[in-house]
Amino acid sequence: MANYFTHFSCLLDVGTPENAARALDLYNTLSAEGASEEPPSEGFLLSIEPQYGGTELWMRDDVTGDPERLIQFVKRCAAEFGLTGRWGFQYANTCSRPRLDGFGGGAHVLDLATGETVDWIYTDGWLAQTLSGEGGPL
């Protein structure tokens, strides 16, 4: 049996060490919400990284992560702390065994001020569609 994983690792600058500490409360609330879902969200890990001045949150998967939950968290932080500019991350979908459909990935960019998606890409199915002549440009 194959196991499927989603991997990512990214930073979010929340401006001040105080905001970073408050972000932990937002993370705990979001994690509790994800745990009550059916099925529960895979979530992600979060830590404050002192080597980045204590204002950067390091967000990453443990064994596998939930990109949608990550996006929800970043939107909450942006609204709570008045963040602006663009933020984005990349992720990889992998498989524990060689499977034709087991690998892919994507990227997502947000406008932090509005919470709107600027652009995104998801490669699942793209190769098969493009080879068959059904797919278009990314």
N, C-alpha and C positions, 0 to 999 in steps of 0.2 A: 504494500500500500504506500502511496506517495503522500507526503505532507507538503502543503503549500504555505508560503511565507510572504509577507510584505515587509520590506526593510526600508528604513529611512533614518537620517540623522541630520538635524538642522538646529540653527540658533535663532532666537528672537530677542532683540534688544528692547527691553521695556523701560529704558531711560534712567531709572534710579534703583539702588539696592532695596529701597522701601517698596517700590512697585514689584520687584522680583519676589520679595517675601509675601506680598499680597497675592501674587500670581499663584503661589502654592495653595492658597485657600480656594482660588478659582479652579485649580486643577483637581483638588480633592472633591469639590462639588461636582465637577464634570465626571470624575471617575465614579462617584456614587451613582450618578444618573446612568452611566454606561453599564454598571453592574446590575441594575434593575431591569435592563432591557432583555428581551428574549429573542435570539440568544444574546448573552452578554457581549459587550464590545471588547475587542482585544486591547483597546486603549493604546497607551504608550508610556514611556518613562520620562520623567522630568527632573532636572536638577539645576541648581544655580551654580554657575561656573566662576569661581573667584579669579581665575587667570584672565577672565574677560572683564574684570572690574566689578563683578557682582551684579551687573545689570543685564547680563545675557542668560537666557534660559536655554538649556540644552535639552532638546526633545528628540527621542529616538525610540526605536522598537526594542523590545526585550528579545523575544524569540520571533514574534511577528507583531505588527502594529496595525492601527486603524487610521489611514490617512484622513478620512472624513472627521473622525473625532479630533485629530490634530487641527484641522481647519476650524472646527467649532471653537476649540480652545483659543487659537490665535485671534479669531474674531472677538471673543469675549475679552481677551487682554487688550486688543486695540480699542474697543469701546470703553473699557474701564479706565485705561490709562491715557486716552487721547492720542494714540499712536497715529502717525501719518507715513506716507511713502508707500513703497511696494515691498512686499515680502513674498518669498516663495520657497518651495522645497521640491526635491525629486525623490522618487521612491522606486524600488525594484521589486517586482514579483518574481519569486523563485520557487523551485520545487526540489524536494529531497531526492528525487529520482529523475532520470531522463524521460521527459514527457514532451510531446510535440506542442502541447498547449500550456506548458508549465512555466514559461518565462515571458516577461514583459515589464511594463513599468509605466511611468508617467511623471508629470510635473504639474504644479499648480501655482499660479501667481495671484495674490490678493492686493487690492488697494486697501490699505489699513484704515484710511480715513472713512471710507464708505462701507467697507466689508464686502464689496462686490468683487467678483472674480474678474481679473484682467484678461487672463487667458489660461488654458489648460491643454494638456495632451495626455492621451491614454492609448497605449499601443496594443492592448489586447484585441486580437482579431484583425488588426491593421494589415499584417503581413499576408494572411490568407486572402483578405479582400483585395489587396493590391495585386497579388499574383493572379487572381481570378479575373482581374479587370474590373471588378465592382467598386473598388475603393478609389477614393480621390486623394488629393494632397493632404498632408497633415495640416 
